[in-house]
Amino acid sequence: MTIQRIIEVLKNIYDPEIPINIYDLGLVYSIKISDSDLEVTLGLTTPFCPIAYLVVQQTENALKEAFPDKNIKVKLDLERQWTPAMMSEEGRKLFKLLYGYDPAELGQK
């Protein structure tokens, strides 16, 4: 198991409101690996997301399927506020393609 393989799995999980995967959207705050454990901490685009549990459950299920020999823990960090600047370059390109602007550039001018 490598970080790259974990990222591949996470890139198959999509935000329920914005059709961009959670990794490129910048919702993956941390990935921790030990001998028997894999812990992923996620954020949300808004702390008021009524279906936050869905993103956590989908992430947990995908990681358990990909890494059945690991103890999987998916945590939700509602303290850290997500901003568009957390998106990857690929996420920003997808957002611009979908919505016509790069949200990370707002307020920079």
Biopython code that builds the backbone (N, CA, C, O; Angstrom):
import numpy as np
from Bio.PDB.StructureBuilder import StructureBuilder

atoms = [
    (1, "MET", "N", (0.849, -1.177, 0.000)),
    (1, "MET", "CA", (0.000, 0.000, 0.000)),
    (1, "MET", "C", (0.895, 1.241, 0.000)),
    (1, "MET", "O", (1.794, 1.388, 0.829)),
    (2, "THR", "N", (0.620, 2.115, -0.946)),
    (2, "THR", "CA", (1.371, 3.362, -1.051)),
    (2, "THR", "C", (0.404, 4.539, -0.966)),
    (2, "THR", "O", (-0.803, 4.385, -1.154)),
    (3, "ILE", "N", (0.950, 5.698, -0.685)),
    (3, "ILE", "CA", (0.125, 6.914, -0.682)),
    (3, "ILE", "C", (-0.533, 7.086, -2.048)),
    (3, "ILE", "O", (-1.706, 7.451, -2.131)),
    (4, "GLN", "N", (0.215, 6.825, -3.118)),
    (4, "GLN", "CA", (-0.331, 6.982, -4.467)),
    (4, "GLN", "C", (-1.544, 6.081, -4.681)),
    (4, "GLN", "O", (-2.530, 6.505, -5.284)),
    (5, "ARG", "N", (-1.480, 4.838, -4.191)),
    (5, "ARG", "CA", (-2.611, 3.911, -4.341)),
    (5, "ARG", "C", (-3.806, 4.396, -3.524)),
    (5, "ARG", "O", (-4.946, 4.294, -3.978)),
    (6, "ILE", "N", (-3.560, 4.916, -2.341)),
    (6, "ILE", "CA", (-4.647, 5.459, -1.514)),
    (6, "ILE", "C", (-5.298, 6.636, -2.233)),
    (6, "ILE", "O", (-6.523, 6.744, -2.261)),
    (7, "ILE", "N", (-4.494, 7.508, -2.807)),
    (7, "ILE", "CA", (-5.018, 8.661, -3.544)),
    (7, "ILE", "C", (-5.863, 8.202, -4.727)),
    (7, "ILE", "O", (-6.904, 8.795, -5.008)),
    (8, "GLU", "N", (-5.431, 7.158, -5.419)),
    (8, "GLU", "CA", (-6.221, 6.615, -6.536)),
    (8, "GLU", "C", (-7.611, 6.209, -6.062)),
    (8, "GLU", "O", (-8.605, 6.481, -6.736)),
    (9, "VAL", "N", (-7.679, 5.561, -4.909)),
    (9, "VAL", "CA", (-8.974, 5.154, -4.349)),
    (9, "VAL", "C", (-9.805, 6.390, -4.010)),
    (9, "VAL", "O", (-10.992, 6.448, -4.331)),
    (10, "LEU", "N", (-9.187, 7.372, -3.365)),
    (10, "LEU", "CA", (-9.906, 8.583, -2.960)),
    (10, "LEU", "C", (-10.398, 9.390, -4.158)),
    (10, "LEU", "O", (-11.407, 10.089, -4.060)),
    (11, "LYS", "N", (-9.705, 9.300, -5.271)),
    (11, "LYS", "CA", (-10.120, 10.032, -6.473)),
    (11, "LYS", "C", (-11.353, 9.417, -7.140)),
    (11, "LYS", "O", (-11.864, 9.961, -8.119)),
    (12, "ASN", "N", (-11.829, 8.292, -6.615)),
    (12, "ASN", "CA", (-13.054, 7.678, -7.125)),
    (12, "ASN", "C", (-14.267, 7.995, -6.260)),
    (12, "ASN", "O", (-15.351, 7.455, -6.481)),
    (13, "ILE", "N", (-14.086, 8.864, -5.283)),
    (13, "ILE", "CA", (-15.172, 9.271, -4.395)),
    (13, "ILE", "C", (-15.462, 10.738, -4.684)),
    (13, "ILE", "O", (-14.565, 11.581, -4.654)),
    (14, "TYR", "N", (-16.729, 11.029, -4.962)),
    (14, "TYR", "CA", (-17.099, 12.377, -5.390)),
    (14, "TYR", "C", (-17.941, 13.102, -4.356)),
    (14, "TYR", "O", (-18.755, 12.505, -3.652)),
    (15, "ASP", "N", (-17.720, 14.399, -4.287)),
    (15, "ASP", "CA", (-18.541, 15.257, -3.451)),
    (15, "ASP", "C", (-19.981, 15.151, -3.947)),
    (15, "ASP", "O", (-20.206, 15.161, -5.157)),
    (16, "PRO", "N", (-20.973, 15.049, -3.041)),
    (16, "PRO", "CA", (-22.360, 14.891, -3.485)),
    (16, "PRO", "C", (-22.958, 16.117, -4.178)),
    (16, "PRO", "O", (-23.965, 15.995, -4.875)),
    (17, "GLU", "N", (-22.359, 17.286, -4.001)),
    (17, "GLU", "CA", (-22.915, 18.496, -4.613)),
    (17, "GLU", "C", (-22.082, 19.028, -5.767)),
    (17, "GLU", "O", (-22.624, 19.583, -6.723)),
    (18, "ILE", "N", (-20.778, 18.863, -5.684)),
    (18, "ILE", "CA", (-19.873, 19.352, -6.731)),
    (18, "ILE", "C", (-19.256, 18.127, -7.389)),
    (18, "ILE", "O", (-18.589, 17.352, -6.704)),
    (19, "PRO", "N", (-19.447, 17.919, -8.676)),
    (19, "PRO", "CA", (-18.974, 16.689, -9.324)),
    (19, "PRO", "C", (-17.453, 16.637, -9.538)),
    (19, "PRO", "O", (-16.968, 16.482, -10.659)),
    (20, "ILE", "N", (-16.727, 16.771, -8.433)),
    (20, "ILE", "CA", (-15.265, 16.684, -8.424)),
    (20, "ILE", "C", (-14.904, 15.735, -7.280)),
    (20, "ILE", "O", (-15.526, 15.770, -6.218)),
    (21, "ASN", "N", (-13.907, 14.897, -7.502)),
    (21, "ASN", "CA", (-13.554, 13.927, -6.459)),
    (21, "ASN", "C", (-13.019, 14.633, -5.210)),
    (21, "ASN", "O", (-12.527, 15.759, -5.270)),
    (22, "ILE", "N", (-13.133, 13.936, -4.086)),
    (22, "ILE", "CA", (-12.796, 14.555, -2.802)),
    (22, "ILE", "C", (-11.322, 14.906, -2.676)),
    (22, "ILE", "O", (-10.966, 15.831, -1.946)),
    (23, "TYR", "N", (-10.463, 14.178, -3.377)),
    (23, "TYR", "CA", (-9.029, 14.489, -3.301)),
    (23, "TYR", "C", (-8.731, 15.800, -4.030)),
    (23, "TYR", "O", (-8.106, 16.697, -3.465)),
    (24, "ASP", "N", (-9.176, 15.912, -5.282)),
    (24, "ASP", "CA", (-8.902, 17.126, -6.055)),
    (24, "ASP", "C", (-9.684, 18.329, -5.540)),
    (24, "ASP", "O", (-9.288, 19.473, -5.764)),
    (25, "LEU", "N", (-10.785, 18.075, -4.855)),
    (25, "LEU", "CA", (-11.544, 19.172, -4.260)),
    (25, "LEU", "C", (-10.841, 19.718, -3.010)),
    (25, "LEU", "O", (-11.176, 20.799, -2.526)),
    (26, "GLY", "N", (-9.877, 18.972, -2.500)),
    (26, "GLY", "CA", (-9.126, 19.423, -1.325)),
    (26, "GLY", "C", (-9.759, 19.026, -0.007)),
    (26, "GLY", "O", (-9.480, 19.632, 1.027)),
    (27, "LEU", "N", (-10.611, 18.009, -0.037)),
    (27, "LEU", "CA", (-11.298, 17.582, 1.177)),
    (27, "LEU", "C", (-10.530, 16.527, 1.968)),
    (27, "LEU", "O", (-10.938, 16.166, 3.072)),
    (28, "VAL", "N", (-9.430, 16.033, 1.420)),
    (28, "VAL", "CA", (-8.595, 15.069, 2.141)),
    (28, "VAL", "C", (-7.527, 15.868, 2.883)),
    (28, "VAL", "O", (-6.587, 16.383, 2.277)),
    (29, "TYR", "N", (-7.684, 15.963, 4.195)),
    (29, "TYR", "CA", (-6.783, 16.776, 5.005)),
    (29, "TYR", "C", (-5.527, 16.020, 5.418)),
    (29, "TYR", "O", (-4.452, 16.612, 5.515)),
    (30, "SER", "N", (-5.652, 14.719, 5.661)),
    (30, "SER", "CA", (-4.462, 13.943, 6.023)),
    (30, "SER", "C", (-4.669, 12.462, 5.743)),
    (30, "SER", "O", (-5.792, 11.957, 5.732)),
    (31, "ILE", "N", (-3.552, 11.784, 5.518)),
    (31, "ILE", "CA", (-3.516, 10.335, 5.335)),
    (31, "ILE", "C", (-2.398, 9.825, 6.235)),
    (31, "ILE", "O", (-1.247, 10.245, 6.107)),
    (32, "LYS", "N", (-2.743, 8.914, 7.149)),
    (32, "LYS", "CA", (-1.749, 8.339, 8.063)),
    (32, "LYS", "C", (-1.765, 6.821, 7.912)),
    (32, "LYS", "O", (-2.820, 6.187, 7.951)),
    (33, "ILE", "N", (-0.576, 6.257, 7.739)),
    (33, "ILE", "CA", (-0.443, 4.814, 7.555)),
    (33, "ILE", "C", (0.469, 4.258, 8.641)),
    (33, "ILE", "O", (1.524, 4.822, 8.933)),
    (34, "SER", "N", (0.049, 3.148, 9.231)),
    (34, "SER", "CA", (0.933, 2.398, 10.128)),
    (34, "SER", "C", (0.877, 0.938, 9.686)),
    (34, "SER", "O", (0.246, 0.615, 8.680)),
    (35, "ASP", "N", (1.529, 0.068, 10.427)),
    (35, "ASP", "CA", (1.573, -1.341, 10.035)),
    (35, "ASP", "C", (0.185, -1.941, 9.816)),
    (35, "ASP", "O", (-0.041, -2.648, 8.834)),
    (36, "SER", "N", (-0.737, -1.660, 10.724)),
    (36, "SER", "CA", (-2.060, -2.276, 10.621)),
    (36, "SER", "C", (-3.192, -1.285, 10.383)),
    (36, "SER", "O", (-4.333, -1.697, 10.171)),
    (37, "ASP", "N", (-2.903, 0.000, 10.414)),
    (37, "ASP", "CA", (-3.959, 1.009, 10.335)),
    (37, "ASP", "C", (-3.782, 1.972, 9.166)),
    (37, "ASP", "O", (-2.672, 2.261, 8.718)),
    (38, "LEU", "N", (-4.924, 2.451, 8.699)),
    (38, "LEU", "CA", (-4.971, 3.525, 7.706)),
    (38, "LEU", "C", (-6.004, 4.523, 8.204)),
    (38, "LEU", "O", (-7.172, 4.180, 8.387)),
    (39, "GLU", "N", (-5.573, 5.751, 8.420)),
    (39, "GLU", "CA", (-6.472, 6.790, 8.908)),
    (39, "GLU", "C", (-6.488, 7.946, 7.919)),
    (39, "GLU", "O", (-5.442, 8.464, 7.530)),
    (40, "VAL", "N", (-7.691, 8.341, 7.521)),
    (40, "VAL", "CA", (-7.874, 9.460, 6.603)),
    (40, "VAL", "C", (-8.759, 10.486, 7.296)),
    (40, "VAL", "O", (-9.808, 10.148, 7.845)),
    (41, "THR", "N", (-8.326, 11.736, 7.266)),
    (41, "THR", "CA", (-9.121, 12.823, 7.827)),
    (41, "THR", "C", (-9.660, 13.656, 6.679)),
    (41, "THR", "O", (-8.917, 14.089, 5.798)),
    (42, "LEU", "N", (-10.968, 13.871, 6.708)),
    (42, "LEU", "CA", (-11.657, 14.621, 5.660)),
    (42, "LEU", "C", (-12.233, 15.915, 6.204)),
    (42, "LEU", "O", (-12.489, 16.050, 7.400)),
    (43, "GLY", "N", (-12.429, 16.855, 5.307)),
    (43, "GLY", "CA", (-13.159, 18.073, 5.606)),
    (43, "GLY", "C", (-14.373, 18.138, 4.697)),
    (43, "GLY", "O", (-14.620, 17.228, 3.906)),
    (44, "LEU", "N", (-15.116, 19.204, 4.815)),
    (44, "LEU", "CA", (-16.303, 19.427, 3.990)),
    (44, "LEU", "C", (-16.231, 20.824, 3.393)),
    (44, "LEU", "O", (-15.578, 21.710, 3.945)),
    (45, "THR", "N", (-16.899, 21.018, 2.273)),
    (45, "THR", "CA", (-16.932, 22.356, 1.691)),
    (45, "THR", "C", (-17.723, 23.306, 2.585)),
    (45, "THR", "O", (-17.494, 24.515, 2.570)),
    (46, "THR", "N", (-18.651, 22.757, 3.361)),
    (46, "THR", "CA", (-19.393, 23.536, 4.345)),
    (46, "THR", "C", (-19.646, 22.661, 5.567)),
    (46, "THR", "O", (-19.994, 21.491, 5.412)),
    (47, "PRO", "N", (-19.481, 23.193, 6.776)),
    (47, "PRO", "CA", (-19.734, 22.378, 7.968)),
    (47, "PRO", "C", (-21.214, 22.048, 8.150)),
    (47, "PRO", "O", (-21.568, 21.243, 9.011)),
    (48, "PHE", "N", (-22.068, 22.659, 7.354)),
    (48, "PHE", "CA", (-23.506, 22.451, 7.470)),
    (48, "PHE", "C", (-24.030, 21.423, 6.477)),
    (48, "PHE", "O", (-25.241, 21.289, 6.306)),
    (49, "CYS", "N", (-23.131, 20.696, 5.821)),
    (49, "CYS", "CA", (-23.516, 19.701, 4.831)),
    (49, "CYS", "C", (-24.428, 18.653, 5.479)),
    (49, "CYS", "O", (-24.009, 17.963, 6.409)),
    (50, "PRO", "N", (-25.676, 18.527, 4.994)),
    (50, "PRO", "CA", (-26.605, 17.588, 5.618)),
    (50, "PRO", "C", (-26.297, 16.121, 5.306)),
    (50, "PRO", "O", (-26.845, 15.228, 5.951)),
    (51, "ILE", "N", (-25.436, 15.866, 4.334)),
    (51, "ILE", "CA", (-25.123, 14.477, 3.992)),
    (51, "ILE", "C", (-23.636, 14.169, 4.169)),
    (51, "ILE", "O", (-23.061, 13.374, 3.426)),
    (52, "ALA", "N", (-23.034, 14.803, 5.151)),
    (52, "ALA", "CA", (-21.608, 14.583, 5.427)),
    (52, "ALA", "C", (-21.328, 13.116, 5.714)),
    (52, "ALA", "O", (-20.291, 12.585, 5.316)),
    (53, "TYR", "N", (-22.251, 12.466, 6.402)),
    (53, "TYR", "CA", (-22.071, 11.053, 6.730)),
    (53, "TYR", "C", (-21.878, 10.207, 5.479)),
    (53, "TYR", "O", (-21.184, 9.191, 5.518)),
    (54, "LEU", "N", (-22.489, 10.620, 4.363)),
    (54, "LEU", "CA", (-22.396, 9.870, 3.116)),
    (54, "LEU", "C", (-20.964, 9.866, 2.584)),
    (54, "LEU", "O", (-20.472, 8.826, 2.149)),
    (55, "VAL", "N", (-20.300, 11.000, 2.615)),
    (55, "VAL", "CA", (-18.914, 11.095, 2.148)),
    (55, "VAL", "C", (-18.011, 10.235, 3.032)),
    (55, "VAL", "O", (-17.141, 9.525, 2.527)),
    (56, "VAL", "N", (-18.212, 10.297, 4.329)),
    (56, "VAL", "CA", (-17.417, 9.495, 5.259)),
    (56, "VAL", "C", (-17.653, 8.010, 5.002)),
    (56, "VAL", "O", (-16.699, 7.235, 4.936)),
    (57, "GLN", "N", (-18.910, 7.609, 4.855)),
    (57, "GLN", "CA", (-19.244, 6.198, 4.634)),
    (57, "GLN", "C", (-18.693, 5.692, 3.305)),
    (57, "GLN", "O", (-18.142, 4.592, 3.245)),
    (58, "GLN", "N", (-18.833, 6.476, 2.246)),
    (58, "GLN", "CA", (-18.298, 6.072, 0.940)),
    (58, "GLN", "C", (-16.780, 5.918, 1.000)),
    (58, "GLN", "O", (-16.223, 4.981, 0.427)),
    (59, "THR", "N", (-16.120, 6.829, 1.688)),
    (59, "THR", "CA", (-14.663, 6.772, 1.817)),
    (59, "THR", "C", (-14.246, 5.531, 2.597)),
    (59, "THR", "O", (-13.338, 4.805, 2.193)),
    (60, "GLU", "N", (-14.909, 5.302, 3.700)),
    (60, "GLU", "CA", (-14.596, 4.131, 4.520)),
    (60, "GLU", "C", (-14.808, 2.838, 3.728)),
    (60, "GLU", "O", (-13.955, 1.952, 3.754)),
    (61, "ASN", "N", (-15.929, 2.727, 3.032)),
    (61, "ASN", "CA", (-16.226, 1.525, 2.249)),
    (61, "ASN", "C", (-15.194, 1.296, 1.149)),
    (61, "ASN", "O", (-14.732, 0.172, 0.956)),
    (62, "ALA", "N", (-14.834, 2.346, 0.435)),
    (62, "ALA", "CA", (-13.868, 2.222, -0.664)),
    (62, "ALA", "C", (-12.495, 1.801, -0.145)),
    (62, "ALA", "O", (-11.825, 0.969, -0.757)),
    (63, "LEU", "N", (-12.080, 2.374, 0.980)),
    (63, "LEU", "CA", (-10.776, 2.032, 1.544)),
    (63, "LEU", "C", (-10.762, 0.608, 2.098)),
    (63, "LEU", "O", (-9.766, -0.102, 1.960)),
    (64, "LYS", "N", (-11.863, 0.187, 2.724)),
    (64, "LYS", "CA", (-11.950, -1.187, 3.239)),
    (64, "LYS", "C", (-11.896, -2.199, 2.100)),
    (64, "LYS", "O", (-11.279, -3.256, 2.227)),
    (65, "GLU", "N", (-12.540, -1.870, 0.995)),
    (65, "GLU", "CA", (-12.521, -2.767, -0.162)),
    (65, "GLU", "C", (-11.121, -2.839, -0.777)),
    (65, "GLU", "O", (-10.659, -3.917, -1.149)),
    (66, "ALA", "N", (-10.460, -1.708, -0.879)),
    (66, "ALA", "CA", (-9.132, -1.660, -1.496)),
    (66, "ALA", "C", (-8.037, -2.224, -0.584)),
    (66, "ALA", "O", (-7.055, -2.789, -1.064)),
    (67, "PHE", "N", (-8.212, -2.068, 0.723)),
    (67, "PHE", "CA", (-7.185, -2.487, 1.687)),
    (67, "PHE", "C", (-7.821, -3.314, 2.810)),
    (67, "PHE", "O", (-7.884, -2.860, 3.953)),
    (68, "PRO", "N", (-8.291, -4.521, 2.490)),
    (68, "PRO", "CA", (-9.020, -5.322, 3.482)),
    (68, "PRO", "C", (-8.183, -5.756, 4.688)),
    (68, "PRO", "O", (-8.737, -6.123, 5.724)),
    (69, "ASP", "N", (-6.876, -5.716, 4.563)),
    (69, "ASP", "CA", (-6.004, -6.131, 5.665)),
    (69, "ASP", "C", (-5.693, -4.997, 6.645)),
    (69, "ASP", "O", (-4.990, -5.207, 7.634)),
    (70, "LYS", "N", (-6.209, -3.808, 6.377)),
    (70, "LYS", "CA", (-5.943, -2.644, 7.243)),
    (70, "LYS", "C", (-7.170, -2.310, 8.093)),
    (70, "LYS", "O", (-8.308, -2.522, 7.676)),
    (71, "ASN", "N", (-6.916, -1.787, 9.282)),
    (71, "ASN", "CA", (-7.980, -1.199, 10.092)),
    (71, "ASN", "C", (-8.181, 0.210, 9.550)),
    (71, "ASN", "O", (-7.273, 1.040, 9.604)),
    (72, "ILE", "N", (-9.366, 0.473, 9.031)),
    (72, "ILE", "CA", (-9.655, 1.750, 8.379)),
    (72, "ILE", "C", (-10.399, 2.665, 9.341)),
    (72, "ILE", "O", (-11.370, 2.264, 9.983)),
    (73, "LYS", "N", (-9.925, 3.898, 9.425)),
    (73, "LYS", "CA", (-10.622, 4.908, 10.216)),
    (73, "LYS", "C", (-10.703, 6.175, 9.372)),
    (73, "LYS", "O", (-9.691, 6.683, 8.891)),
    (74, "VAL", "N", (-11.918, 6.672, 9.202)),
    (74, "VAL", "CA", (-12.133, 7.921, 8.472)),
    (74, "VAL", "C", (-12.710, 8.926, 9.457)),
    (74, "VAL", "O", (-13.779, 8.713, 10.029)),
    (75, "LYS", "N", (-11.992, 10.014, 9.643)),
    (75, "LYS", "CA", (-12.411, 11.054, 10.582)),
    (75, "LYS", "C", (-12.869, 12.287, 9.810)),
    (75, "LYS", "O", (-12.422, 12.548, 8.693)),
    (76, "LEU", "N", (-13.756, 13.023, 10.426)),
    (76, "LEU", "CA", (-14.260, 14.261, 9.842)),
    (76, "LEU", "C", (-13.770, 15.422, 10.696)),
    (76, "LEU", "O", (-14.016, 15.457, 11.902)),
    (77, "ASP", "N", (-13.079, 16.370, 10.076)),
    (77, "ASP", "CA", (-12.555, 17.549, 10.766)),
    (77, "ASP", "C", (-13.439, 18.742, 10.417)),
    (77, "ASP", "O", (-13.364, 19.288, 9.316)),
    (78, "LEU", "N", (-14.269, 19.134, 11.367)),
    (78, "LEU", "CA", (-15.158, 20.276, 11.145)),
    (78, "LEU", "C", (-14.577, 21.568, 11.712)),
    (78, "LEU", "O", (-15.182, 22.632, 11.582)),
    (79, "GLU", "N", (-13.408, 21.478, 12.339)),
    (79, "GLU", "CA", (-12.756, 22.660, 12.902)),
    (79, "GLU", "C", (-12.041, 23.466, 11.820)),
    (79, "GLU", "O", (-12.111, 24.695, 11.794)),
    (80, "ARG", "N", (-11.366, 22.769, 10.948)),
    (80, "ARG", "CA", (-10.607, 23.429, 9.878)),
    (80, "ARG", "C", (-11.569, 23.814, 8.753)),
    (80, "ARG", "O", (-12.301, 22.968, 8.240)),
    (81, "GLN", "N", (-11.565, 25.062, 8.383)),
    (81, "GLN", "CA", (-12.486, 25.543, 7.357)),
    (81, "GLN", "C", (-11.883, 25.353, 5.970)),
    (81, "GLN", "O", (-10.782, 25.821, 5.682)),
    (82, "TRP", "N", (-12.625, 24.661, 5.125)),
    (82, "TRP", "CA", (-12.199, 24.440, 3.742)),
    (82, "TRP", "C", (-12.294, 25.744, 2.955)),
    (82, "TRP", "O", (-13.216, 26.535, 3.158)),
    (83, "THR", "N", (-11.332, 25.963, 2.052)),
    (83, "THR", "CA", (-11.392, 27.086, 1.116)),
    (83, "THR", "C", (-11.049, 26.564, -0.270)),
    (83, "THR", "O", (-10.387, 25.532, -0.384)),
    (84, "PRO", "N", (-11.479, 27.244, -1.328)),
    (84, "PRO", "CA", (-11.148, 26.807, -2.687)),
    (84, "PRO", "C", (-9.646, 26.727, -2.947)),
    (84, "PRO", "O", (-9.219, 25.993, -3.839)),
    (85, "ALA", "N", (-8.847, 27.457, -2.196)),
    (85, "ALA", "CA", (-7.392, 27.401, -2.369)),
    (85, "ALA", "C", (-6.831, 26.025, -2.022)),
    (85, "ALA", "O", (-5.688, 25.725, -2.369)),
    (86, "MET", "N", (-7.611, 25.185, -1.346)),
    (86, "MET", "CA", (-7.177, 23.841, -0.974)),
    (86, "MET", "C", (-7.333, 22.848, -2.129)),
    (86, "MET", "O", (-6.842, 21.721, -2.054)),
    (87, "MET", "N", (-8.010, 23.264, -3.182)),
    (87, "MET", "CA", (-8.215, 22.386, -4.332)),
    (87, "MET", "C", (-6.891, 22.152, -5.057)),
    (87, "MET", "O", (-6.015, 23.017, -5.075)),
    (88, "SER", "N", (-6.763, 20.970, -5.651)),
    (88, "SER", "CA", (-5.580, 20.701, -6.471)),
    (88, "SER", "C", (-5.698, 21.478, -7.781)),
    (88, "SER", "O", (-6.761, 22.007, -8.108)),
    (89, "GLU", "N", (-4.613, 21.537, -8.511)),
    (89, "GLU", "CA", (-4.637, 22.198, -9.825)),
    (89, "GLU", "C", (-5.672, 21.528, -10.729)),
    (89, "GLU", "O", (-6.410, 22.199, -11.451)),
    (90, "GLU", "N", (-5.714, 20.193, -10.677)),
    (90, "GLU", "CA", (-6.692, 19.441, -11.476)),
    (90, "GLU", "C", (-8.115, 19.778, -11.044)),
    (90, "GLU", "O", (-8.997, 19.944, -11.887)),
    (91, "GLY", "N", (-8.342, 19.880, -9.744)),
    (91, "GLY", "CA", (-9.661, 20.240, -9.233)),
    (91, "GLY", "C", (-10.092, 21.621, -9.690)),
    (91, "GLY", "O", (-11.251, 21.835, -10.046)),
    (92, "ARG", "N", (-9.159, 22.551, -9.677)),
    (92, "ARG", "CA", (-9.472, 23.915, -10.126)),
    (92, "ARG", "C", (-9.811, 23.940, -11.612)),
    (92, "ARG", "O", (-10.722, 24.651, -12.035)),
    (93, "LYS", "N", (-9.074, 23.162, -12.401)),
    (93, "LYS", "CA", (-9.356, 23.087, -13.842)),
    (93, "LYS", "C", (-10.740, 22.499, -14.089)),
    (93, "LYS", "O", (-11.494, 23.003, -14.922)),
    (94, "LEU", "N", (-11.074, 21.430, -13.364)),
    (94, "LEU", "CA", (-12.395, 20.816, -13.516)),
    (94, "LEU", "C", (-13.501, 21.784, -13.115)),
    (94, "LEU", "O", (-14.522, 21.889, -13.796)),
    (95, "PHE", "N", (-13.294, 22.490, -12.007)),
    (95, "PHE", "CA", (-14.285, 23.452, -11.545)),
    (95, "PHE", "C", (-14.506, 24.531, -12.606)),
    (95, "PHE", "O", (-15.642, 24.899, -12.905)),
    (96, "LYS", "N", (-13.415, 25.027, -13.163)),
    (96, "LYS", "CA", (-13.515, 26.072, -14.189)),
    (96, "LYS", "C", (-14.229, 25.548, -15.426)),
    (96, "LYS", "O", (-15.021, 26.267, -16.036)),
    (97, "LEU", "N", (-13.960, 24.317, -15.796)),
    (97, "LEU", "CA", (-14.631, 23.704, -16.939)),
    (97, "LEU", "C", (-16.136, 23.571, -16.683)),
    (97, "LEU", "O", (-16.948, 23.803, -17.578)),
    (98, "LEU", "N", (-16.494, 23.201, -15.463)),
    (98, "LEU", "CA", (-17.901, 23.002, -15.105)),
    (98, "LEU", "C", (-18.661, 24.308, -14.890)),
    (98, "LEU", "O", (-19.812, 24.434, -15.309)),
    (99, "TYR", "N", (-18.022, 25.281, -14.238)),
    (99, "TYR", "CA", (-18.731, 26.477, -13.788)),
    (99, "TYR", "C", (-18.244, 27.784, -14.404)),
    (99, "TYR", "O", (-18.843, 28.835, -14.174)),
    (100, "GLY", "N", (-17.171, 27.731, -15.181)),
    (100, "GLY", "CA", (-16.719, 28.910, -15.907)),
    (100, "GLY", "C", (-15.764, 29.829, -15.168)),
    (100, "GLY", "O", (-15.386, 30.872, -15.701)),
    (101, "TYR", "N", (-15.366, 29.472, -13.958)),
    (101, "TYR", "CA", (-14.406, 30.306, -13.229)),
    (101, "TYR", "C", (-13.613, 29.441, -12.255)),
    (101, "TYR", "O", (-14.027, 28.337, -11.900)),
    (102, "ASP", "N", (-12.480, 29.958, -11.838)),
    (102, "ASP", "CA", (-11.624, 29.291, -10.862)),
    (102, "ASP", "C", (-11.933, 29.901, -9.495)),
    (102, "ASP", "O", (-11.608, 31.065, -9.263)),
    (103, "PRO", "N", (-12.552, 29.147, -8.585)),
    (103, "PRO", "CA", (-12.952, 29.731, -7.301)),
    (103, "PRO", "C", (-11.772, 30.159, -6.433)),
    (103, "PRO", "O", (-11.927, 31.018, -5.565)),
    (104, "ALA", "N", (-10.605, 29.580, -6.653)),
    (104, "ALA", "CA", (-9.430, 29.947, -5.858)),
    (104, "ALA", "C", (-8.908, 31.334, -6.227)),
    (104, "ALA", "O", (-8.150, 31.938, -5.468)),
    (105, "GLU", "N", (-9.313, 31.837, -7.387)),
    (105, "GLU", "CA", (-8.875, 33.170, -7.815)),
    (105, "GLU", "C", (-9.792, 34.277, -7.309)),
    (105, "GLU", "O", (-9.435, 35.452, -7.391)),
    (106, "LEU", "N", (-10.955, 33.929, -6.791)),
    (106, "LEU", "CA", (-11.877, 34.941, -6.284)),
    (106, "LEU", "C", (-11.255, 35.667, -5.104)),
    (106, "LEU", "O", (-10.661, 35.035, -4.230)),
    (107, "GLY", "N", (-11.378, 36.933, -5.069)),
    (107, "GLY", "CA", (-10.853, 37.737, -3.976)),
    (107, "GLY", "C", (-9.363, 38.024, -4.052)),
    (107, "GLY", "O", (-8.818, 38.696, -3.177)),
    (108, "GLN", "N", (-8.694, 37.522, -5.089)),
    (108, "GLN", "CA", (-7.261, 37.775, -5.223)),
    (108, "GLN", "C", (-6.972, 39.025, -6.034)),
    (108, "GLN", "O", (-5.828, 39.475, -6.091)),
    (109, "LYS", "N", (-7.975, 39.582, -6.650)),
    (109, "LYS", "CA", (-7.757, 40.748, -7.515)),
    (109, "LYS", "C", (-8.086, 42.033, -6.809)),
    (109, "LYS", "O", (-7.957, 43.109, -7.393)),
]
sb = StructureBuilder()
sb.init_structure("model")
sb.init_model(0)
sb.init_chain("A")
sb.init_seg("    ")
for serial, (resi, resn, name, xyz) in enumerate(atoms, 1):
    if name == "N":
        sb.init_residue(resn, " ", resi, " ")
    sb.init_atom(name, np.array(xyz, "f"), 0.0, 1.0, " ", f" {name:<3s}", serial, name[0])
structure = sb.get_structure()
